[in-house]
């Protein structure tokens, strides 16, 4: 079984249905046993839905800074995919 770190690393690709079948199976096996990661998936899925539904979201600067910090920890490809473009 994969670790929480690996499951979270693949989280956005998993939600976008962009992981190979073997990786998807591993993430789903992990989620079947890990309540913490299930919460991460639910939160990320809800966040993705909110961001997708917003035409032009304006976040308070401190919230945007924290969100971008979290996305940075997940990797630049996740940040670009979730935020639409790189910002500093």
Backbone torsions as a table, in degrees:
resi	resn	phi	psi	omega
1	UNK	NA	143.8	179.8
2	UNK	-77.4	160.8	179.9
3	UNK	-82.2	168.0	175.0
4	UNK	-59.2	-40.9	-179.6
5	UNK	-58.8	-45.9	-179.9
6	UNK	-67.4	-40.3	178.9
7	UNK	-62.3	-44.8	-180.0
8	UNK	-67.8	-36.1	178.8
9	UNK	-60.1	-33.7	-177.8
10	UNK	-95.2	3.8	-171.5
11	UNK	-54.3	-54.3	-175.4
12	UNK	-66.9	-41.2	177.1
13	UNK	-62.8	-38.5	177.4
14	UNK	-61.6	-47.0	-178.7
15	UNK	-65.7	-30.0	179.5
16	UNK	-88.4	3.2	-179.5
17	UNK	60.6	40.1	-177.1
18	UNK	-115.9	23.2	176.4
19	UNK	-110.5	146.6	176.9
20	UNK	-59.6	157.8	-176.8
21	UNK	-54.9	-42.1	-178.9
22	UNK	-64.8	-39.8	177.3
23	UNK	-68.1	-40.9	178.8
24	UNK	-60.1	-44.7	179.0
25	UNK	-61.2	-40.5	-179.9
26	UNK	-66.0	-42.0	178.8
27	UNK	-64.6	-44.9	-179.4
28	UNK	-65.5	-35.9	175.9
29	UNK	-63.2	-43.0	178.5
30	UNK	-62.6	-45.2	-178.3
31	UNK	-64.4	-27.2	178.7
32	UNK	-65.8	-21.7	-176.9
33	UNK	-115.0	-18.2	-172.1
34	UNK	-109.8	106.3	-179.3
35	UNK	-66.6	-35.7	-179.3
36	UNK	-62.1	-46.3	-179.0
37	UNK	-69.7	-31.1	174.3
38	UNK	-60.0	-40.6	176.3
39	UNK	-63.5	-38.9	176.9
40	UNK	-61.0	-44.2	-179.5
41	UNK	-63.9	-44.9	179.4
42	UNK	-61.4	-44.0	179.2
43	UNK	-63.5	-48.4	-178.0
44	UNK	-62.5	-40.3	179.2
45	UNK	-64.5	-42.2	178.0
46	UNK	-66.2	-42.6	177.9
47	UNK	-61.4	-44.2	178.7
48	UNK	-59.8	-42.9	179.9
49	UNK	-64.6	-42.0	179.2
50	UNK	-64.5	-46.3	-179.5
51	UNK	-65.1	-37.7	179.1
52	UNK	-67.9	-31.5	-178.2
53	UNK	-82.6	-13.3	-178.4
54	UNK	-86.8	125.7	177.3
55	UNK	-69.0	-53.2	178.0
56	UNK	-141.9	94.7	-178.4
57	UNK	-80.1	132.0	174.6
58	UNK	-116.8	110.5	180.0
59	UNK	-98.8	149.3	170.6
60	UNK	-57.8	144.1	-173.8
61	UNK	-54.8	-41.5	-178.8
62	UNK	-67.7	-35.5	178.0
63	UNK	-68.5	-44.0	178.0
64	UNK	-60.2	-42.8	179.5
65	UNK	-60.9	-45.2	179.0
66	UNK	-65.8	-42.4	179.3
67	UNK	-61.9	-45.7	178.6
68	UNK	-64.4	-33.9	176.2
69	UNK	-63.2	-42.6	177.8
70	UNK	-65.2	-44.5	178.9
71	UNK	-62.7	-35.4	176.9
72	UNK	-61.2	-37.6	-179.7
73	UNK	-67.8	-23.2	179.6
74	UNK	-86.4	-15.0	176.6
75	UNK	119.9	154.0	-176.2
76	UNK	-64.4	-33.9	180.0
77	UNK	-67.5	-33.0	177.2
78	UNK	-70.6	-43.4	179.9
79	UNK	-60.6	-45.7	-179.1
80	UNK	-64.5	-40.4	-179.4
81	UNK	-70.7	-38.1	-176.5
82	UNK	-82.5	-28.8	-174.2
83	UNK	-105.4	-16.7	178.0
84	UNK	95.5	-29.0	178.2
85	UNK	-166.7	160.9	177.5
86	UNK	-75.9	138.7	173.9
87	UNK	-137.1	155.1	176.5
88	UNK	-120.0	NA	NA
